C-alpha cells in the first residue's frame, strides 16, 4: 500500500484493498467500522442544482464509527478539503450559547436577572433576561436593516441594540438582535471581547483549532485547494455573509465565525458528551441540560420547536426526531446531535453561492435520519432528481 506523509493514504487506494474504509475519531484514533455505517462518499452523493453549493463537507458519527466526506459542485474555486473554512452563519449562535453557559457556570451571569442591571442599551430596557435572549423571547425584531442606509458601524450597532417591539417573554420570534445584545452582555460581564471570549471558553477547550472570526484571510495551502470557501457572489471571500454582522465592524453574537468540519464536529461532540471534552467538563451538567432541554418559557411564548438555551430541539426543518438537538446557519451549515442514539451529523456548505433561493434542507434531514438510526444507520433513499447530474462526494484522507 502506498503511504503518504504522516501515514495518510488516498481513499481510492484503500478502497482497492479493503472491503470498507478505515475511519477515525476526531482525535485521529482508528475506530472499528460497521457494515451499517454508510460509505463516506455517500454522505454527499446526489447533489442537485437547487442545492446551490460549490463546496460541501459532511460528517456522521455513530457508535459504528465516523465517516467524513467533502465534495465540489460545478464552478467551484478549487478542491474542497477537510480543512476548508466555511462561513458558519448562525451556527455562531450555538458557540455563543455554549460560551454563555460557561459564564453562568463561573457565577458571572444570572440567566433570570434583567440584563439592564448590567447593560444600558434600549434592547434591554424592557426587562429582558439572558434567558429571553438565548431563547428568542426578548421581544426584539428579527434583524436590523440599518446597514442599507449607513456605512457607519456605530450607527448599525446602535440600531441592532434598539428597543423591543413586544414585551419580553410574550412571543417567541427568532432574532439575530437578541444574540447581538447577548454578545455585548457577555463582554460586559467578562471584560473580554466576544471573539476572544468564544475562542478561549469554547474553541480551545474542545480543540476547535480552526475557528476564526470574520474577516478571515487565506492561509498557505496546497495549490488548487480551497482554503476559505466563498459564499454568495459579490460577498468578498472571508467576510461574513450576514450583512448586519459585516456592517457592525466588530464581532457580534449572531454570525461571524468561520470553521472547519472538525471544528463543528467537536462542538457536536461536546453536546453529545454532556458538556465534556478532552477529559474536562467544559460546561456543567446543569449548563448542558439548559442547552438541550426545551425551555418552559419559550414553550409558553409559542416556540414551534423545542427551544432550549441557544439550541433547537426537534426542529423538523433539519432534524429527524424529537431527540435531536442542534442549530443551522443561513449559508447552508448545520449540526445535529441525537440524544437517544449518541450519533451526530454535521453539514457545511456554501449553498448561497448560487443564490439565496438554494436549499439544502433535504440533505440536512437525510443526515439527521442517519444520526437517528444510530449504529444501524443506512443511507436513506434520495439522490438527484430526474435529469439532474449526480456529483459524488469523496473522502480526502483517512488513516491507514
C-alpha positions as CSV (number, residue, x, y, z in Angstrom):
1,X,0.0,0.0,0.0
2,X,1.4,3.4,-1.0
3,X,1.6,5.6,2.1
4,X,1.7,9.4,2.1
5,X,3.3,11.7,4.7
6,X,2.1,11.0,8.2
7,X,0.7,7.6,7.4
8,X,-2.1,9.1,5.2
9,X,-3.3,7.1,2.3
10,X,-5.7,8.1,-0.5
11,X,-9.2,6.9,-0.2
12,X,-9.2,5.3,-3.6
13,X,-6.2,3.2,-2.8
14,X,-7.8,1.9,0.4
15,X,-11.0,1.0,-1.4
16,X,-8.9,-1.2,-3.7
17,X,-7.6,-3.2,-0.8
18,X,-10.2,-3.1,1.9
19,X,-13.9,-4.1,1.9
20,X,-14.8,-0.8,3.7
21,X,-12.9,2.4,4.5
22,X,-10.9,2.9,7.7
23,X,-12.4,5.5,9.9
24,X,-11.0,7.6,12.7
25,X,-12.5,9.5,15.6
26,X,-12.0,13.3,15.9
27,X,-8.6,12.8,17.5
28,X,-7.4,10.5,14.7
29,X,-7.6,7.2,16.6
30,X,-8.8,4.3,14.4
31,X,-12.4,3.2,15.1
32,X,-13.7,-0.2,14.1
33,X,-16.3,0.2,11.3
34,X,-19.6,-1.5,10.9
35,X,-21.3,-2.7,7.8
36,X,-24.2,-0.4,8.8
37,X,-22.1,2.8,8.6
38,X,-22.7,4.3,5.1
39,X,-19.8,4.7,2.7
40,X,-18.1,8.0,3.3
41,X,-18.7,9.2,-0.2
42,X,-22.4,8.6,0.0
43,X,-22.8,11.4,2.5
44,X,-22.6,14.0,-0.3
45,X,-23.7,11.9,-3.3
46,X,-26.5,13.2,-5.4
47,X,-26.1,16.9,-5.4
48,X,-29.0,18.6,-7.2
49,X,-28.9,22.0,-8.9
50,X,-31.3,23.5,-6.3
51,X,-28.7,22.9,-3.5
52,X,-26.6,25.6,-4.9
53,X,-23.2,24.8,-3.3
54,X,-19.8,24.7,-4.9
55,X,-18.2,23.3,-1.7
56,X,-19.5,20.9,0.8
57,X,-18.3,18.8,3.8
58,X,-20.2,16.3,5.9
59,X,-19.6,14.1,8.9
60,X,-21.6,11.4,10.5
61,X,-20.5,9.9,13.8
62,X,-22.4,6.8,15.2
63,X,-21.4,4.1,17.6
64,X,-20.2,2.3,14.5
65,X,-17.6,4.9,13.7
66,X,-17.1,8.2,11.9
67,X,-17.5,8.9,8.2
68,X,-16.3,12.2,6.6
69,X,-16.7,13.4,3.1
70,X,-16.0,16.5,1.0
71,X,-17.3,17.4,-2.4
72,X,-17.1,20.1,-5.1
73,X,-20.0,21.4,-7.1
74,X,-19.9,23.0,-10.6
75,X,-17.8,26.1,-11.0
76,X,-16.1,25.6,-7.7
77,X,-13.0,27.7,-6.9
78,X,-10.8,24.6,-6.4
79,X,-10.7,21.4,-4.4
80,X,-12.5,21.5,-1.1
81,X,-10.8,19.6,1.7
82,X,-11.5,18.7,5.3
83,X,-9.6,21.8,6.5
84,X,-11.5,24.3,4.3
85,X,-13.0,27.1,6.3
86,X,-16.8,27.7,5.9
87,X,-18.8,30.7,7.0
88,X,-20.8,29.1,9.8
89,X,-23.5,31.8,9.8
90,X,-26.0,31.3,12.7
91,X,-24.1,28.2,13.9
92,X,-22.1,31.0,15.5
93,X,-25.1,31.4,17.9
94,X,-24.5,27.8,19.2
95,X,-20.9,28.6,20.0
96,X,-22.0,31.8,21.7
97,X,-24.7,30.0,23.7
98,X,-22.1,27.5,25.0
99,X,-19.8,30.4,25.9
100,X,-22.8,31.9,27.8
101,X,-23.2,28.6,29.7
102,X,-19.6,28.7,30.9
103,X,-20.1,32.3,32.1
104,X,-23.1,31.1,34.1
105,X,-21.0,28.3,35.5
106,X,-18.5,30.8,36.7
107,X,-21.1,32.7,38.6
108,X,-20.8,35.8,36.4
109,X,-24.2,35.5,34.6
110,X,-27.7,35.1,36.2
111,X,-29.9,33.8,33.4
112,X,-33.0,35.3,35.0
113,X,-31.7,38.7,36.1
114,X,-32.7,41.7,34.0
115,X,-30.0,42.5,31.5
116,X,-30.5,46.2,32.1
117,X,-28.8,45.7,35.5
118,X,-25.6,45.2,33.7
119,X,-26.0,46.7,30.2
120,X,-27.6,50.1,29.5
121,X,-29.0,49.6,26.0
122,X,-32.5,50.0,24.6
123,X,-32.9,46.3,23.8
124,X,-32.6,45.5,27.5
125,X,-34.7,48.4,28.8
126,X,-38.0,46.5,29.0
127,X,-36.6,43.9,31.4
128,X,-35.4,41.1,29.1
129,X,-33.2,38.5,30.7
130,X,-30.3,36.5,29.3
131,X,-32.8,33.5,29.2
132,X,-35.0,35.6,27.0
133,X,-32.1,36.5,24.7
134,X,-30.9,32.9,24.4
135,X,-34.4,31.6,23.7
136,X,-35.5,34.3,21.2
137,X,-38.2,35.5,23.6
138,X,-36.9,39.1,24.3
139,X,-39.5,40.7,22.1
140,X,-36.8,42.0,19.6
141,X,-37.0,42.4,15.9
142,X,-35.7,39.5,13.8
143,X,-32.8,41.6,12.5
144,X,-31.7,45.2,11.6
145,X,-31.6,46.6,8.1
146,X,-29.7,49.7,9.2
147,X,-26.7,48.6,7.0
148,X,-28.8,49.5,3.9
149,X,-28.8,53.2,4.8
150,X,-25.4,53.8,6.5
151,X,-21.9,52.6,6.4
152,X,-21.2,53.8,10.0
153,X,-20.6,50.7,12.2
154,X,-21.7,52.6,15.3
155,X,-25.0,53.5,13.8
156,X,-25.6,49.9,12.6
157,X,-24.8,48.6,16.1
158,X,-27.0,51.2,17.8
159,X,-29.9,50.2,15.6
160,X,-29.2,46.5,16.3
161,X,-29.4,47.3,20.1
162,X,-32.7,49.1,19.6
163,X,-35.9,48.8,21.7
164,X,-38.0,45.7,21.7
165,X,-41.3,45.5,19.7
166,X,-43.0,43.2,22.2
167,X,-42.8,42.6,25.9
168,X,-40.1,40.1,27.0
169,X,-41.5,36.6,27.3
170,X,-44.7,37.4,25.3
171,X,-43.7,35.9,22.0
172,X,-41.1,33.6,20.5
173,X,-39.6,35.3,17.5
174,X,-36.2,34.2,16.1
175,X,-34.0,37.2,16.5
176,X,-30.4,37.8,15.5
177,X,-30.6,41.0,17.5
178,X,-31.0,39.0,20.7
179,X,-27.6,37.5,20.1
180,X,-26.1,40.9,19.4
181,X,-27.3,42.0,22.8
182,X,-26.2,38.8,24.4
183,X,-22.7,39.2,22.9
184,X,-22.4,42.7,24.4
185,X,-23.7,41.4,27.7
186,X,-21.0,38.6,27.8
187,X,-18.3,41.2,27.0
188,X,-19.5,43.5,29.8
189,X,-19.6,40.7,32.4
190,X,-16.2,39.2,31.5
191,X,-14.2,42.2,30.3
192,X,-13.2,40.3,27.2
193,X,-14.1,40.9,23.6
194,X,-16.6,38.4,22.1
195,X,-14.3,36.8,19.6
196,X,-11.5,36.1,22.2
197,X,-14.1,35.0,24.8
198,X,-15.7,32.4,22.5
199,X,-12.4,31.0,21.3
200,X,-10.9,30.8,24.8
201,X,-14.0,29.5,26.6
202,X,-15.2,27.1,23.8
203,X,-12.9,26.8,20.9
204,X,-9.7,26.0,22.8
205,X,-11.2,23.6,25.4
206,X,-13.0,21.5,22.7
207,X,-10.0,21.5,20.4
208,X,-11.7,23.5,17.6
209,X,-8.4,25.0,16.4
210,X,-9.7,26.2,13.0
211,X,-12.2,28.7,14.3
212,X,-11.7,32.2,13.0
213,X,-13.8,35.3,13.3
214,X,-14.6,37.4,10.2
215,X,-12.8,38.8,8.3
216,X,-10.7,35.7,7.5
217,X,-7.6,35.8,5.4
218,X,-6.4,32.9,3.3
219,X,-3.8,30.6,4.8
220,X,-0.9,28.9,3.0
221,X,-2.1,25.7,1.4
222,X,-1.5,23.4,-1.5
223,X,-2.2,24.8,-5.0
224,X,-5.7,24.2,-6.1
225,X,-7.2,23.7,-2.7
226,X,-10.0,25.9,-1.2
227,X,-8.8,27.4,2.0
228,X,-11.7,29.8,2.7
229,X,-14.9,28.8,1.0
230,X,-16.7,31.6,-0.9
231,X,-20.3,32.4,-0.1
232,X,-22.7,34.4,-2.3
233,X,-21.2,36.1,-5.4
234,X,-20.5,39.7,-4.5
235,X,-19.5,38.9,-0.9
236,X,-15.7,39.1,-0.5
237,X,-14.3,35.7,0.4
238,X,-13.5,35.6,4.1
239,X,-16.0,38.3,5.0
240,X,-19.1,37.2,6.9
241,X,-22.1,36.8,4.6
242,X,-24.6,38.2,7.1
243,X,-24.9,41.9,6.3
244,X,-25.6,43.0,9.8
245,X,-22.6,41.2,11.2
246,X,-20.4,42.5,8.4
247,X,-21.6,46.1,8.9
248,X,-21.2,46.1,12.7
249,X,-17.5,46.5,12.3
250,X,-16.8,44.2,15.3
251,X,-17.6,40.7,16.5
252,X,-21.3,40.2,17.3
253,X,-23.1,37.2,18.6
254,X,-25.4,36.4,15.7
255,X,-22.9,35.4,13.0
256,X,-19.3,35.8,12.0
257,X,-17.5,32.6,12.9
258,X,-15.7,30.6,10.2
259,X,-14.8,27.0,10.9
260,X,-13.9,23.6,9.5
261,X,-15.8,20.3,9.6
262,X,-13.8,19.2,12.6
263,X,-14.5,22.4,14.5
264,X,-18.3,21.9,14.3
265,X,-17.9,18.2,14.9
266,X,-16.2,19.0,18.2
267,X,-19.0,21.2,19.2
268,X,-21.4,18.4,18.4
269,X,-19.4,16.0,20.4
270,X,-19.4,18.4,23.4
271,X,-23.2,18.3,23.3
272,X,-23.3,14.5,22.8
273,X,-20.9,14.1,25.8
274,X,-23.0,16.1,28.2
275,X,-20.7,19.2,28.2
276,X,-17.4,17.3,28.5
277,X,-14.4,17.5,26.1
278,X,-10.8,16.4,26.4
279,X,-11.3,14.8,29.8
280,X,-12.7,18.1,31.3
281,X,-16.2,19.4,32.0
282,X,-16.3,22.4,29.7
283,X,-20.0,23.0,30.6
284,X,-21.6,21.8,33.8
285,X,-24.3,19.2,33.9
286,X,-26.9,21.9,34.6
287,X,-25.5,24.1,31.8
288,X,-25.7,21.2,29.4
289,X,-29.3,20.5,30.3
290,X,-30.1,24.1,29.6
291,X,-28.6,23.7,26.1
292,X,-30.6,20.6,25.2
293,X,-33.9,20.7,27.1
294,X,-36.7,22.9,25.8
295,X,-37.3,26.0,27.9
296,X,-40.7,26.2,29.5
297,X,-40.9,30.0,28.9
298,X,-40.2,29.6,25.2
299,X,-42.9,26.9,25.0
300,X,-45.4,29.3,26.6
301,X,-44.3,32.0,24.2
302,X,-45.3,29.8,21.3
303,X,-41.9,28.3,20.1
304,X,-42.7,26.0,17.2
305,X,-39.9,23.6,18.2
306,X,-38.3,22.7,21.5
307,X,-36.3,25.9,22.1
308,X,-33.5,25.4,24.5
309,X,-30.9,27.9,25.7
310,X,-29.4,28.5,22.2
311,X,-30.1,25.2,20.6
312,X,-33.2,23.8,19.0
313,X,-34.8,20.5,19.9
314,X,-36.8,18.5,17.4
315,X,-37.0,21.2,14.6
316,X,-38.4,19.2,11.6
317,X,-36.7,21.6,9.1
318,X,-33.4,19.8,9.7
319,X,-34.0,17.2,12.3
320,X,-35.4,13.7,12.2
321,X,-36.8,13.2,15.7
322,X,-37.7,15.0,18.9
323,X,-34.5,13.5,20.5
324,X,-32.3,15.7,18.2
325,X,-30.8,19.0,19.1
326,X,-28.6,21.4,17.2
327,X,-28.6,24.5,15.1
328,X,-28.5,25.6,11.4
329,X,-27.0,28.5,9.5
330,X,-28.2,30.5,6.5
331,X,-25.2,29.8,4.4
332,X,-26.0,26.1,4.4
333,X,-24.5,24.9,7.6
334,X,-25.9,22.7,10.4
335,X,-25.2,20.2,13.1
336,X,-27.5,17.7,14.8
337,X,-26.9,15.5,17.9
338,X,-29.2,12.6,18.6
339,X,-29.5,12.3,22.3
340,X,-31.1,8.9,22.0
341,X,-28.5,7.2,19.8
342,X,-25.4,9.3,20.7
343,X,-24.9,9.9,17.0
344,X,-24.2,13.3,15.4
345,X,-24.2,14.8,11.9
346,X,-22.6,17.9,10.5
347,X,-23.2,19.5,7.2
348,X,-21.2,22.5,5.9
349,X,-22.0,24.0,2.5
350,X,-22.0,27.4,0.7
351,X,-25.5,26.9,-0.6
352,X,-25.9,30.6,-1.1
353,X,-23.1,30.5,-3.8
354,X,-25.8,30.0,-6.5
355,X,-28.3,32.4,-4.8
356,X,-30.4,32.7,-1.7
357,X,-33.2,30.5,-3.0
358,X,-31.0,27.4,-3.0
359,X,-31.8,24.8,-0.3
360,X,-30.0,22.0,1.5
361,X,-32.9,21.1,3.8
362,X,-33.4,17.7,2.2
363,X,-29.7,16.8,2.7
364,X,-29.8,18.1,6.2
365,X,-32.8,15.8,7.0
366,X,-31.1,12.8,5.3
367,X,-28.0,13.2,7.5
368,X,-30.3,13.7,10.6
369,X,-32.1,10.5,9.7
370,X,-28.7,8.6,9.7
371,X,-28.0,10.1,13.2
372,X,-31.4,9.0,14.4
373,X,-30.7,5.4,13.1
374,X,-27.5,5.4,15.2
375,X,-25.4,2.3,14.8
376,X,-27.9,0.9,12.4
377,X,-27.6,3.8,10.1
378,X,-28.2,3.2,6.4
379,X,-28.3,5.9,3.8
380,X,-32.0,6.7,3.2
381,X,-33.3,6.8,-0.4
382,X,-32.6,10.0,-2.1
383,X,-30.4,11.5,-4.8
384,X,-30.6,13.7,-7.9
385,X,-33.9,14.5,-9.4
386,X,-34.7,13.2,-12.9
387,X,-32.4,14.9,-15.3
388,X,-30.0,16.3,-12.7
389,X,-26.3,15.4,-12.6
390,X,-25.0,13.5,-9.6
391,X,-21.7,14.6,-8.2
392,X,-20.1,12.1,-5.9
393,X,-18.6,13.1,-2.6
394,X,-15.1,11.9,-1.8
395,X,-13.1,11.2,1.4
396,X,-10.0,13.2,1.1
397,X,-7.8,11.4,3.6
398,X,-8.2,8.6,6.1
399,X,-5.6,7.0,8.3
400,X,-4.4,3.6,7.3
